Amino acid sequence: MARDPYRPRTPIIGMVMVFLALAIVGVTAYLHLGWWSLIGYAAAAVVAVVGGWLLFKDVPEPPHSGPGADR
């Protein structure tokens, strides 16, 4: 199976996408085009969710240490 060349960069790509979403919201709020602003805010929400997922998708799950944990 081929290695994914973008795997080490996915957190950086996700962080850039989150900042891009912030920029989209800033431009949309500055222009204030009424109902057309809804498109800008919706696009920013999608970009932020995808960027957040890329940013945190490789974080390992912490070990369970509560009652009933296998020791």
Stockholm file with secondary structure:
# STOCKHOLM 1.0

chainA/1-71         MARDPYRPRTPIIGMVMVFLALAIVGVTAYLHLGWWSLIGYAAAAVVAVVGGWLLFKDVPEPPHSGPGADR
#=GR chainA/1-71 SS CCCCTTGGGHHHHHHHHHHHHHHHHHHHHHHCCGGGHHHHHHHHHHHHHHHHHHHHTTCCCCCCCSTTCCC
#=GC SS_cons        CCCCTTGGGHHHHHHHHHHHHHHHHHHHHHHCCGGGHHHHHHHHHHHHHHHHHHHHTTCCCCCCCSTTCCC
//
